[in-house]
Amino acid sequence: MNADELRATQAPLKARYKETPDAAQVTLRAQGRIGEGASCRVETGKALVVAGLHPATGGTGLAACSGDMLLEALVACAGVTLNAVATALGIELRDASLLAEGDLDFRGTLGVSKEVPVGFQDIRLEFVLDTDASEEQLATLIKLTERYCVVYQTLAHPPSLAVTRKVASS
């Protein structure tokens, strides 16, 4: 896809969303069902993923770790956004790779220490770009990728989060 094709694809969507802002409101959904042992089967829309405990918490390492999946979602979203922004700006990327790393202290998750927070303490996202773009173009590319990457912005500015429960009727 080139910049003209991207603009042509997005132009009617942008026009619609300007005219009817409610049309831009979309609810994404993920579903899962508990499985054997300490696992959860997650329907991704493209495949079924079985998530389980990380080996640092007693898992076998055979199931996907939800922490890894979070980092993978960040890499996927940032990669798609980077590619789209580069296309829109006319920046040729011969190649690009992304690496997300996150630091966890599992003492919090396992309840070993109440002083240790549960979750990632730090997350780093690295871009390795093969391009002839100038430093100014690269700075703009990364700045716009950060601005428009849904997962990055969600992690950087957490939304309100609510948990509800229902009892299944037998």
C-alpha positions as CSV (number, residue, x, y, z in Angstrom):
1,M,0.0,0.0,0.0
2,N,1.3,3.4,-0.9
3,A,0.4,6.8,0.7
4,D,-2.3,7.6,-1.9
5,E,-3.9,4.2,-1.4
6,L,-3.8,4.6,2.4
7,R,-5.4,8.1,2.1
8,A,-8.0,6.9,-0.3
9,T,-8.9,4.0,2.1
10,Q,-9.1,6.3,5.1
11,A,-10.6,9.4,3.6
12,P,-14.3,8.2,3.6
13,L,-13.8,6.9,7.2
14,K,-12.4,10.3,8.4
15,A,-15.2,12.1,6.6
16,R,-17.9,9.9,8.2
17,Y,-16.4,10.3,11.6
18,K,-16.3,14.1,11.3
19,E,-20.0,14.1,10.2
20,T,-21.1,11.5,12.7
21,P,-18.8,11.3,15.6
22,D,-20.8,8.4,17.2
23,A,-19.9,6.2,14.2
24,A,-16.2,6.3,15.4
25,Q,-17.2,4.7,18.7
26,V,-16.4,1.0,18.6
27,T,-16.3,-1.5,21.4
28,L,-13.6,-4.2,21.0
29,R,-14.2,-7.4,22.8
30,A,-12.1,-10.4,23.9
31,Q,-13.5,-13.6,25.3
32,G,-12.1,-16.5,27.1
33,R,-13.0,-19.6,29.0
34,I,-11.1,-21.3,31.8
35,G,-9.4,-24.5,30.8
36,E,-7.5,-27.3,32.5
37,G,-5.1,-26.5,35.2
38,A,-4.5,-22.8,35.6
39,S,-5.2,-21.9,32.0
40,C,-7.7,-19.8,30.0
41,R,-8.6,-20.3,26.3
42,V,-8.8,-17.0,24.6
43,E,-10.5,-16.5,21.2
44,T,-8.5,-13.9,19.3
45,G,-10.7,-13.8,16.2
46,K,-7.8,-15.3,14.2
47,A,-6.9,-18.3,16.3
48,L,-7.4,-19.8,19.7
49,V,-4.7,-19.1,22.3
50,V,-4.3,-21.0,25.5
51,A,-2.9,-18.7,28.2
52,G,-1.4,-20.1,31.4
53,L,0.9,-19.3,34.2
54,H,4.4,-18.0,33.5
55,P,7.1,-20.4,34.5
56,A,8.2,-17.9,37.2
57,T,4.8,-18.5,38.8
58,G,4.6,-22.2,38.4
59,G,3.6,-22.6,34.8
60,T,5.1,-25.1,32.4
61,G,5.9,-22.6,29.7
62,L,3.8,-24.5,27.2
63,A,0.9,-21.9,27.3
64,A,1.0,-18.3,26.3
65,C,1.8,-15.9,29.2
66,S,-0.6,-13.0,29.3
67,G,2.3,-10.6,30.1
68,D,4.0,-11.8,26.9
69,M,0.7,-11.3,25.1
70,L,0.5,-7.7,26.4
71,L,4.0,-7.0,25.0
72,E,3.1,-8.7,21.8
73,A,0.0,-6.6,21.4
74,L,2.2,-3.5,21.9
75,V,4.7,-4.7,19.3
76,A,1.9,-5.5,16.8
77,C,0.1,-2.2,17.3
78,A,3.3,-0.1,17.2
79,G,4.5,-2.0,14.1
80,V,1.2,-1.5,12.2
81,T,1.1,2.1,13.2
82,L,4.8,2.7,12.3
83,N,4.2,1.2,8.9
84,A,1.0,3.3,8.3
85,V,2.7,6.5,9.4
86,A,5.8,5.8,7.3
87,T,3.5,5.2,4.3
88,A,1.5,8.4,5.0
89,L,4.7,10.5,5.3
90,G,6.4,8.9,2.3
91,I,9.2,7.4,4.4
92,E,10.6,4.3,2.8
93,L,11.3,1.6,5.4
94,R,13.4,-1.2,3.8
95,D,13.0,-3.1,7.1
96,A,11.9,-2.4,10.6
97,S,11.9,-4.6,13.7
98,L,10.4,-3.9,17.1
99,L,11.3,-5.2,20.5
100,A,9.2,-4.7,23.7
101,E,10.6,-5.7,27.0
102,G,8.9,-5.4,30.4
103,D,10.2,-5.9,33.9
104,L,8.2,-7.8,36.4
105,D,8.9,-8.8,40.0
106,F,6.8,-11.9,40.6
107,R,6.9,-11.5,44.4
108,G,3.9,-9.2,43.9
109,T,2.0,-11.6,41.8
110,L,2.6,-14.6,44.1
111,G,1.8,-12.6,47.2
112,V,5.3,-13.0,48.6
113,S,5.6,-9.3,49.3
114,K,2.9,-6.7,49.7
115,E,5.4,-4.0,49.0
116,V,6.1,-5.2,45.5
117,P,3.5,-4.1,42.9
118,V,1.7,-6.6,40.8
119,G,2.4,-5.9,37.1
120,F,5.0,-4.4,34.9
121,Q,7.3,-1.9,36.6
122,D,8.9,-0.8,33.3
123,I,8.2,-1.4,29.7
124,R,10.6,-0.4,26.9
125,L,9.8,-0.3,23.2
126,E,12.7,-0.3,20.7
127,F,12.5,0.4,16.9
128,V,15.3,-0.8,14.6
129,L,14.8,0.9,11.3
130,D,16.6,0.3,8.0
131,T,15.9,3.6,6.1
132,D,17.5,6.6,4.5
133,A,15.2,9.0,6.3
134,S,16.7,12.0,8.0
135,E,16.9,12.4,11.7
136,E,14.1,14.9,11.6
137,Q,11.9,12.5,9.6
138,L,12.7,9.7,12.0
139,A,11.8,11.8,15.0
140,T,8.5,12.7,13.4
141,L,7.8,9.1,12.5
142,I,8.4,7.9,16.1
143,K,6.5,10.8,17.6
144,L,3.4,10.1,15.4
145,T,3.7,6.3,15.9
146,E,3.6,6.9,19.7
147,R,0.6,9.3,19.3
148,Y,-1.5,7.0,17.1
149,C,-0.6,3.6,18.5
150,V,-3.7,2.5,20.5
151,V,-1.9,0.0,22.8
152,Y,1.0,2.4,23.5
153,Q,-1.5,5.2,24.4
154,T,-3.6,2.9,26.5
155,L,-0.5,1.8,28.5
156,A,0.8,5.4,28.8
157,H,-2.6,6.8,29.8
158,P,-4.6,4.0,31.4
159,P,-8.3,4.2,31.0
160,S,-10.8,3.7,33.8
161,L,-11.2,0.0,34.4
162,A,-14.3,-1.8,35.8
163,V,-14.8,-5.4,36.9
164,T,-18.2,-6.9,37.1
165,R,-19.4,-10.4,37.9
166,K,-22.3,-12.6,37.0
167,V,-23.4,-15.9,38.3
168,A,-24.2,-18.4,35.5
169,S,-27.5,-20.0,35.9
170,S,-27.5,-23.8,35.8
